[in-house]
């Protein structure tokens, strides 16, 4: 496994090949490393760790998708959003309580990608993303 410190020289040396594979739709991410993180209740949480190259590509895709989709997200959504934090969520909930509301809905995305209809998700992405190799990579 390549350490993060070696990513820059690796990308400089291999970027033309990686880019060509992405654009041709032949890029294949490496299998993720799996580790188990103990939970306080005695169970374990499985965590997948991508290679540093795949993580860089994932982050680049995230930055593009965020610019496209974040503006249409609900103003009440706070998780994994730019310029929003858990503290903002608590502050907003406290404001609602002060206004007399008594219910807060907390949704966890933990199992979202296990249960989401992937065909529907991809068709939604395809409406705004016209770069077919990017859709294939996603």
KEVEX-707694 format. One line per field, with one value per residue: chain; y, x, z of N, C-alpha, C, O in turn; residue in three letters; residue number from 0. Coordinates in pm, whole numbers, plus 50000, padded with zeros to 5 digits. Atoms other than C-alpha are relative to their C-alpha. Layout:
<ketors>
cadena	c(A | ...)
nv	c(Y | ...)
nu	c(X | ...)
nw	c(Z | ...)
cav	c(Y | ...)
cau	c(X | ...)
caw	c(Z | ...)
cv	c(Y | ...)
cu	c(X | ...)
cw	c(Z | ...)
ov	c(Y | ...)
ou	c(X | ...)
ow	c(Z | ...)
residuo	c(Ala | ...)
num	c(NUM | ...)
</ketors>
This chain:
<ketors>
cadena	c(A | A | A | A | A | A | A | A | A | A | A | A | A | A | A | A | A | A | A | A | A | A | A | A | A | A | A | A | A | A | A | A | A | A | A | A | A | A | A | A | A | A | A | A | A | A | A | A | A | A | A | A | A | A | A | A | A | A | A | A | A | A | A | A | A | A | A | A | A | A | A | A | A | A | A | A | A | A | A | A | A | A | A | A | A | A | A | A | A | A | A | A | A | A | A | A | A | A | A | A | A | A | A | A | A | A | A | A | A | A | A | A | A | A | A | A | A | A | A | A | A | A | A | A | A | A | A | A | A | A | A | A | A | A | A | A | A | A)
nv	c(49882 | 49878 | 49894 | 49871 | 49920 | 50039 | 49977 | 49896 | 50049 | 50104 | 49935 | 49930 | 50100 | 50088 | 49933 | 50013 | 50133 | 50002 | 49915 | 50072 | 50110 | 49942 | 49949 | 50113 | 50086 | 50126 | 49990 | 50090 | 49974 | 50116 | 50040 | 49924 | 50073 | 50011 | 50010 | 50001 | 49906 | 50044 | 49908 | 50005 | 50102 | 50133 | 50038 | 49937 | 49921 | 50027 | 49880 | 50025 | 49896 | 50006 | 49961 | 49853 | 49955 | 50005 | 49897 | 49873 | 49998 | 49983 | 49862 | 49915 | 50020 | 49936 | 49855 | 49967 | 50029 | 49904 | 49875 | 50019 | 50044 | 49936 | 49892 | 50046 | 50072 | 49930 | 49910 | 50064 | 50110 | 49953 | 50101 | 50005 | 49887 | 49895 | 49888 | 50040 | 50092 | 50052 | 49887 | 49926 | 50080 | 49983 | 49860 | 49988 | 50074 | 49918 | 49891 | 50055 | 50024 | 49867 | 49958 | 50079 | 50135 | 50101 | 50119 | 49988 | 50124 | 50029 | 50113 | 50048 | 50053 | 50115 | 50111 | 49945 | 50057 | 50141 | 50014 | 49912 | 50058 | 49947 | 49962 | 49870 | 49903 | 49973 | 49926 | 49862 | 49941 | 49987 | 49882 | 49882 | 50037 | 50049 | 50067 | 50142 | 50073 | 49964 | 50079 | 50139 | 50009 | 49990)
nu	c(50085 | 49920 | 50028 | 50045 | 49882 | 49956 | 50107 | 49968 | 49913 | 50072 | 50095 | 49923 | 49944 | 50101 | 50127 | 50051 | 50061 | 50121 | 50100 | 50045 | 50086 | 50127 | 50074 | 50040 | 50090 | 49933 | 49935 | 50057 | 49949 | 49946 | 50084 | 49974 | 49952 | 50107 | 49963 | 50112 | 49986 | 50090 | 50104 | 50013 | 50097 | 49942 | 49999 | 49894 | 50039 | 49908 | 49956 | 49924 | 49900 | 49952 | 49861 | 49990 | 50035 | 50145 | 50056 | 49982 | 50101 | 50129 | 50012 | 50020 | 50139 | 50082 | 49996 | 50083 | 50141 | 50045 | 50034 | 50122 | 50117 | 50022 | 50099 | 50140 | 50031 | 50085 | 49930 | 50004 | 49904 | 49872 | 49896 | 49902 | 50026 | 49900 | 50029 | 50100 | 49941 | 50091 | 50032 | 50108 | 50121 | 50046 | 50044 | 50129 | 50099 | 50029 | 50087 | 50134 | 50056 | 50035 | 50120 | 50115 | 50004 | 49958 | 49951 | 49884 | 49979 | 49858 | 49988 | 49863 | 49972 | 49910 | 50030 | 50066 | 49954 | 50037 | 50143 | 50050 | 50018 | 49885 | 50042 | 50067 | 49897 | 49919 | 50080 | 50005 | 49869 | 49985 | 50072 | 49914 | 49864 | 50004 | 49874 | 50033 | 49899 | 50015 | 50114 | 49956 | 49910 | 50083)
nw	c(50000 | 50014 | 49901 | 50055 | 50038 | 50134 | 50096 | 50098 | 50108 | 50073 | 50090 | 50103 | 50092 | 50060 | 50023 | 50137 | 50010 | 49915 | 50067 | 50120 | 49957 | 49952 | 50116 | 50084 | 49923 | 49965 | 49869 | 49899 | 49865 | 49929 | 49886 | 49878 | 49883 | 49900 | 49859 | 49907 | 49889 | 49893 | 49952 | 49854 | 49960 | 50019 | 50141 | 50077 | 50116 | 50109 | 50068 | 50122 | 50024 | 50138 | 50022 | 50004 | 50135 | 50012 | 49911 | 50070 | 50106 | 49933 | 49953 | 50118 | 50041 | 49896 | 50017 | 50116 | 49968 | 49898 | 50069 | 50078 | 49925 | 49871 | 50006 | 50002 | 49876 | 49904 | 49907 | 49870 | 50002 | 49947 | 50002 | 50109 | 50089 | 49984 | 49910 | 49900 | 49903 | 49898 | 49912 | 50067 | 49984 | 49861 | 49988 | 50068 | 49920 | 49881 | 50047 | 50019 | 49866 | 49949 | 50075 | 49956 | 50060 | 49904 | 50069 | 50088 | 50073 | 50024 | 50092 | 50011 | 50133 | 49983 | 50091 | 50119 | 50126 | 50003 | 50025 | 50107 | 50133 | 50074 | 50135 | 49989 | 49966 | 50119 | 50099 | 49951 | 50029 | 50145 | 50048 | 49993 | 50040 | 50137 | 50028 | 49980 | 49921 | 49860 | 49950 | 49990 | 49884 | 49880)
cav	c(50000 | 50341 | 50602 | 50945 | 51098 | 50909 | 51017 | 51335 | 51175 | 50878 | 51106 | 51319 | 51005 | 50819 | 51087 | 51058 | 50684 | 50726 | 51009 | 50808 | 50508 | 50729 | 50893 | 50559 | 50404 | 50138 | 50268 | 50010 | 50123 | 49889 | 49681 | 49871 | 49764 | 49645 | 49712 | 49655 | 49929 | 49812 | 49973 | 50062 | 49814 | 49526 | 49506 | 49619 | 49879 | 49777 | 50047 | 50035 | 50225 | 50303 | 50340 | 50696 | 50722 | 50611 | 50846 | 51138 | 51049 | 51014 | 51357 | 51515 | 51364 | 51482 | 51838 | 51839 | 51674 | 51910 | 52214 | 52065 | 51916 | 52107 | 52410 | 52191 | 52017 | 52106 | 52403 | 52177 | 51923 | 51953 | 51624 | 51631 | 51972 | 52252 | 52525 | 52328 | 52134 | 51935 | 52253 | 52431 | 52148 | 52176 | 52556 | 52526 | 52263 | 52487 | 52770 | 52548 | 52447 | 52815 | 52873 | 52609 | 52307 | 51981 | 51730 | 51692 | 51434 | 51281 | 51063 | 50851 | 50773 | 50473 | 50214 | 50447 | 50306 | 49951 | 50018 | 50291 | 50193 | 50230 | 50238 | 50530 | 50709 | 50673 | 50796 | 51106 | 51166 | 51115 | 51406 | 51654 | 51462 | 51417 | 51270 | 50899 | 50774 | 50965 | 50799 | 50461 | 50529 | 50634)
cau	c(50000 | 50137 | 50176 | 50020 | 50369 | 50430 | 50105 | 50230 | 50526 | 50304 | 50038 | 50296 | 50449 | 50124 | 49859 | 49841 | 49769 | 49520 | 49340 | 49326 | 49180 | 48918 | 48819 | 48807 | 48600 | 48861 | 48990 | 48936 | 48965 | 49167 | 48988 | 48949 | 49138 | 48902 | 48946 | 48717 | 48664 | 48529 | 48200 | 48132 | 47842 | 48075 | 48004 | 48235 | 48205 | 48354 | 48556 | 48678 | 48997 | 49061 | 49410 | 49544 | 49510 | 49148 | 49083 | 49224 | 48994 | 48696 | 48768 | 48794 | 48456 | 48308 | 48421 | 48253 | 47931 | 47912 | 47915 | 47634 | 47409 | 47465 | 47262 | 46951 | 46977 | 46732 | 46832 | 46756 | 47023 | 47352 | 47541 | 47857 | 47771 | 48019 | 48026 | 47791 | 47868 | 47710 | 47728 | 47511 | 47260 | 47239 | 47212 | 46925 | 46746 | 46777 | 46621 | 46329 | 46281 | 46282 | 46014 | 45794 | 45865 | 45914 | 46023 | 46360 | 46416 | 46764 | 46839 | 47152 | 47305 | 47496 | 47320 | 47201 | 47420 | 47332 | 46962 | 46934 | 46805 | 47130 | 46959 | 46742 | 47039 | 47244 | 46955 | 46929 | 47304 | 47286 | 47041 | 47312 | 47633 | 47689 | 48041 | 47968 | 48308 | 48246 | 47906 | 48066 | 48333 | 48072)
caw	c(50000 | 49900 | 50175 | 50118 | 50100 | 49773 | 49607 | 49439 | 49259 | 49168 | 49017 | 48834 | 48683 | 48607 | 48554 | 48174 | 48201 | 48487 | 48304 | 47980 | 48164 | 48334 | 48004 | 47820 | 48098 | 48170 | 48505 | 48777 | 49139 | 49358 | 49623 | 49948 | 50256 | 50531 | 50900 | 51195 | 51450 | 51786 | 51894 | 52256 | 52262 | 52174 | 51801 | 51524 | 51252 | 50919 | 50750 | 50391 | 50315 | 49947 | 49805 | 49811 | 49432 | 49442 | 49735 | 49533 | 49240 | 49477 | 49624 | 49278 | 49184 | 49515 | 49449 | 49107 | 49231 | 49530 | 49300 | 49093 | 49359 | 49682 | 49564 | 49526 | 49865 | 50137 | 50347 | 50644 | 50548 | 50737 | 50702 | 50490 | 50344 | 50275 | 50539 | 50768 | 51081 | 51361 | 51570 | 51311 | 51336 | 51715 | 51693 | 51444 | 51656 | 51964 | 51762 | 51666 | 52030 | 52126 | 51858 | 52022 | 51805 | 51994 | 51728 | 51556 | 51284 | 51273 | 50972 | 50955 | 50618 | 50755 | 50538 | 50261 | 49983 | 50086 | 50036 | 49769 | 49427 | 49234 | 48893 | 49004 | 49162 | 48844 | 48628 | 48849 | 48816 | 48438 | 48406 | 48504 | 48431 | 48062 | 48084 | 48037 | 48168 | 48491 | 48530 | 48466 | 48728 | 48983)
cv	c(50124 | 50101 | 50130 | 50083 | 49968 | 50031 | 50100 | 49948 | 49889 | 50061 | 50072 | 49900 | 49925 | 50069 | 49979 | 49865 | 49992 | 50079 | 49930 | 49886 | 50052 | 50043 | 49889 | 49906 | 49868 | 50004 | 49909 | 50035 | 49870 | 49959 | 50081 | 49908 | 49999 | 49994 | 50002 | 50096 | 49956 | 50109 | 49989 | 49889 | 49858 | 49954 | 50062 | 50077 | 49971 | 50130 | 49959 | 50116 | 49986 | 50032 | 50152 | 50054 | 50001 | 50106 | 50138 | 50015 | 50019 | 50144 | 50096 | 49990 | 50068 | 50151 | 50044 | 49980 | 50099 | 50132 | 49988 | 49979 | 50073 | 50114 | 49952 | 49916 | 50085 | 50090 | 49940 | 49882 | 50053 | 49900 | 50007 | 50109 | 50105 | 50112 | 49971 | 49898 | 49948 | 50112 | 50085 | 49929 | 50020 | 50142 | 50018 | 49931 | 50080 | 50117 | 49953 | 49973 | 50132 | 50052 | 49917 | 49863 | 49899 | 49874 | 50036 | 49865 | 49988 | 49878 | 49965 | 49936 | 49872 | 49891 | 50048 | 49929 | 49849 | 49982 | 50084 | 49923 | 50062 | 50041 | 50138 | 50110 | 50037 | 50076 | 50147 | 50070 | 50027 | 50121 | 50124 | 49971 | 49940 | 49925 | 49851 | 49924 | 50032 | 49923 | 49854 | 49982 | 50007 | 49870)
cu	c(50089 | 49965 | 49963 | 50118 | 50047 | 49897 | 50039 | 50095 | 49932 | 49904 | 50073 | 50050 | 49892 | 49872 | 49947 | 49933 | 49870 | 49888 | 49943 | 49906 | 49865 | 49915 | 49953 | 49903 | 50060 | 50068 | 49928 | 50060 | 50048 | 49901 | 50037 | 50057 | 49888 | 50061 | 49873 | 50031 | 49904 | 49900 | 49991 | 49906 | 50052 | 50003 | 50121 | 49940 | 50104 | 50032 | 50082 | 50093 | 50050 | 50149 | 50006 | 49968 | 49849 | 49934 | 50012 | 49894 | 49861 | 49979 | 49978 | 49855 | 49905 | 49996 | 49913 | 49852 | 49944 | 49960 | 49868 | 49878 | 49975 | 49897 | 49854 | 49964 | 49910 | 50084 | 50008 | 50096 | 50138 | 50114 | 50087 | 49976 | 50109 | 49949 | 49886 | 50063 | 49893 | 49960 | 49888 | 49867 | 49940 | 49947 | 49862 | 49890 | 49963 | 49909 | 49857 | 49932 | 49954 | 49872 | 49878 | 49989 | 50056 | 50056 | 50120 | 50017 | 50149 | 50007 | 50147 | 50019 | 50083 | 49977 | 49940 | 50042 | 49980 | 49856 | 49947 | 49987 | 50107 | 49964 | 49935 | 50102 | 50083 | 49921 | 49986 | 50133 | 50015 | 49926 | 50088 | 50144 | 49995 | 50128 | 49982 | 50109 | 49991 | 49884 | 50040 | 50091 | 49922 | 49926)
cw	c(50000 | 50109 | 49929 | 49951 | 49858 | 49892 | 49892 | 49892 | 49917 | 49898 | 49887 | 49895 | 49921 | 49956 | 49858 | 49980 | 50079 | 49932 | 49877 | 50036 | 50049 | 49880 | 49907 | 50072 | 50040 | 50136 | 50099 | 50136 | 50064 | 50110 | 50124 | 50108 | 50104 | 50140 | 50083 | 50114 | 50109 | 50039 | 50151 | 50049 | 49979 | 49856 | 49930 | 49884 | 49893 | 49927 | 49879 | 49974 | 49856 | 49992 | 49991 | 49861 | 49982 | 50088 | 49935 | 49890 | 50060 | 50044 | 49884 | 49951 | 50099 | 49982 | 49882 | 50033 | 50102 | 49934 | 49925 | 50089 | 50133 | 49994 | 50001 | 50122 | 50088 | 50089 | 50140 | 50011 | 50042 | 49983 | 49875 | 49896 | 50021 | 50091 | 50098 | 50093 | 50095 | 50095 | 49940 | 50017 | 50139 | 50020 | 49937 | 50080 | 50125 | 49962 | 49979 | 50134 | 50061 | 49933 | 50035 | 49936 | 50099 | 49935 | 49913 | 49931 | 49970 | 49910 | 49985 | 49863 | 50003 | 49897 | 49868 | 49872 | 49992 | 49953 | 49882 | 49869 | 49910 | 49858 | 50002 | 50032 | 49877 | 49894 | 50042 | 49971 | 49851 | 49943 | 49999 | 49959 | 49861 | 49962 | 50035 | 50078 | 50150 | 50061 | 50017 | 50123 | 50131 | 50021)
ov	c(50133 | 50129 | 50153 | 50155 | 50052 | 50004 | 50073 | 49962 | 49879 | 50015 | 50064 | 49927 | 49890 | 50001 | 49957 | 49856 | 49940 | 50031 | 49930 | 49866 | 49991 | 50012 | 49902 | 49814 | 49773 | 49904 | 49912 | 50015 | 49762 | 50042 | 50113 | 49790 | 50099 | 49916 | 50054 | 50092 | 49947 | 50227 | 49885 | 49837 | 49761 | 49860 | 50120 | 50042 | 49989 | 50209 | 49879 | 50232 | 49889 | 50088 | 50217 | 50163 | 50099 | 50164 | 50220 | 50121 | 50097 | 50199 | 50191 | 50091 | 50132 | 50212 | 50147 | 50067 | 50137 | 50191 | 50085 | 50039 | 50079 | 50127 | 50030 | 49868 | 50207 | 50053 | 49987 | 49816 | 50154 | 49941 | 50008 | 50085 | 50122 | 50150 | 50063 | 49821 | 49992 | 50114 | 50134 | 49992 | 50044 | 50161 | 50085 | 49984 | 50085 | 50154 | 50023 | 49998 | 50140 | 50124 | 49944 | 49785 | 49933 | 49781 | 50138 | 49761 | 50076 | 49770 | 50053 | 49853 | 49826 | 49841 | 49967 | 49886 | 49790 | 49878 | 50055 | 49832 | 50178 | 50137 | 50221 | 50219 | 50154 | 50160 | 50236 | 50185 | 50131 | 50167 | 50213 | 50062 | 49836 | 49871 | 49812 | 49843 | 49946 | 49873 | 49791 | 49882 | 49934 | 49857)
ou	c(50186 | 49847 | 50001 | 50107 | 50112 | 49921 | 50021 | 50064 | 49955 | 49897 | 50032 | 50044 | 49913 | 49780 | 49828 | 49830 | 49770 | 49775 | 49822 | 49804 | 49761 | 49796 | 49850 | 49847 | 49988 | 50125 | 49805 | 50180 | 49996 | 49823 | 50153 | 50025 | 49817 | 50153 | 49769 | 50139 | 49783 | 49936 | 50025 | 49924 | 49980 | 50075 | 50209 | 49833 | 50224 | 49943 | 50175 | 50052 | 50118 | 50207 | 49904 | 49912 | 49793 | 49833 | 49921 | 49833 | 49781 | 49870 | 49900 | 49794 | 49808 | 49890 | 49846 | 49770 | 49827 | 49858 | 49792 | 49773 | 49861 | 49817 | 49765 | 49851 | 49906 | 50194 | 50086 | 50102 | 50185 | 50230 | 50037 | 49989 | 50157 | 49832 | 49818 | 50151 | 49778 | 49848 | 49801 | 49763 | 49821 | 49843 | 49776 | 49780 | 49846 | 49820 | 49763 | 49812 | 49846 | 49794 | 49768 | 49901 | 50142 | 50096 | 50121 | 50013 | 50210 | 49963 | 50232 | 49939 | 50130 | 50073 | 49889 | 49957 | 49993 | 49822 | 49840 | 50065 | 50096 | 50020 | 49962 | 50097 | 50110 | 49977 | 49982 | 50135 | 50070 | 49958 | 50070 | 50217 | 49933 | 50136 | 49989 | 50074 | 50019 | 49895 | 50001 | 50080 | 49951 | 49850)
ow	c(50077 | 50133 | 49815 | 49852 | 49795 | 49774 | 49773 | 49773 | 49796 | 49784 | 49772 | 49775 | 49805 | 49909 | 49840 | 49913 | 50029 | 49923 | 49855 | 49970 | 50021 | 49874 | 49841 | 50012 | 50073 | 50180 | 50108 | 50157 | 50037 | 50157 | 50146 | 50114 | 50118 | 50166 | 50041 | 50173 | 50085 | 50048 | 50208 | 50159 | 50007 | 49824 | 49994 | 49833 | 49915 | 49897 | 49890 | 49978 | 49823 | 50085 | 49968 | 49850 | 49932 | 50049 | 49947 | 49875 | 50008 | 50028 | 49896 | 49918 | 50060 | 49997 | 49889 | 50006 | 50094 | 49971 | 49917 | 50065 | 50178 | 50086 | 50036 | 50132 | 50076 | 50130 | 50222 | 50114 | 49991 | 49984 | 49763 | 49776 | 50133 | 50084 | 50144 | 50053 | 50093 | 50145 | 50013 | 50037 | 50154 | 50084 | 49994 | 50094 | 50162 | 50039 | 50013 | 50149 | 50120 | 49996 | 49985 | 49973 | 50180 | 50006 | 49844 | 49997 | 49910 | 49948 | 49966 | 49821 | 49899 | 49838 | 49791 | 49795 | 49885 | 49896 | 49830 | 49841 | 49868 | 49805 | 49915 | 49974 | 49853 | 49824 | 49957 | 49926 | 49812 | 49834 | 49916 | 49921 | 49840 | 49852 | 50151 | 50164 | 50234 | 50174 | 50116 | 50194 | 50226 | 50116)
residuo	c(Unk | Unk | Unk | Unk | Unk | Unk | Unk | Unk | Unk | Unk | Unk | Unk | Unk | Unk | Unk | Unk | Unk | Unk | Unk | Unk | Unk | Unk | Unk | Unk | Unk | Unk | Unk | Unk | Unk | Unk | Unk | Unk | Unk | Unk | Unk | Unk | Unk | Unk | Unk | Unk | Unk | Unk | Unk | Unk | Unk | Unk | Unk | Unk | Unk | Unk | Unk | Unk | Unk | Unk | Unk | Unk | Unk | Unk | Unk | Unk | Unk | Unk | Unk | Unk | Unk | Unk | Unk | Unk | Unk | Unk | Unk | Unk | Unk | Unk | Unk | Unk | Unk | Unk | Unk | Unk | Unk | Unk | Unk | Unk | Unk | Unk | Unk | Unk | Unk | Unk | Unk | Unk | Unk | Unk | Unk | Unk | Unk | Unk | Unk | Unk | Unk | Unk | Unk | Unk | Unk | Unk | Unk | Unk | Unk | Unk | Unk | Unk | Unk | Unk | Unk | Unk | Unk | Unk | Unk | Unk | Unk | Unk | Unk | Unk | Unk | Unk | Unk | Unk | Unk | Unk | Unk | Unk | Unk | Unk | Unk | Unk | Unk | Unk)
num	c(0 | 1 | 2 | 3 | 4 | 5 | 6 | 7 | 8 | 9 | 10 | 11 | 12 | 13 | 14 | 15 | 16 | 17 | 18 | 19 | 20 | 21 | 22 | 23 | 24 | 25 | 26 | 27 | 28 | 29 | 30 | 31 | 32 | 33 | 34 | 35 | 36 | 37 | 38 | 39 | 40 | 41 | 42 | 43 | 44 | 45 | 46 | 47 | 48 | 49 | 50 | 51 | 52 | 53 | 54 | 55 | 56 | 57 | 58 | 59 | 60 | 61 | 62 | 63 | 64 | 65 | 66 | 67 | 68 | 69 | 70 | 71 | 72 | 73 | 74 | 75 | 76 | 77 | 78 | 79 | 80 | 81 | 82 | 83 | 84 | 85 | 86 | 87 | 88 | 89 | 90 | 91 | 92 | 93 | 94 | 95 | 96 | 97 | 98 | 99 | 100 | 101 | 102 | 103 | 104 | 105 | 106 | 107 | 108 | 109 | 110 | 111 | 112 | 113 | 114 | 115 | 116 | 117 | 118 | 119 | 120 | 121 | 122 | 123 | 124 | 125 | 126 | 127 | 128 | 129 | 130 | 131 | 132 | 133 | 134 | 135 | 136 | 137)
</ketors>
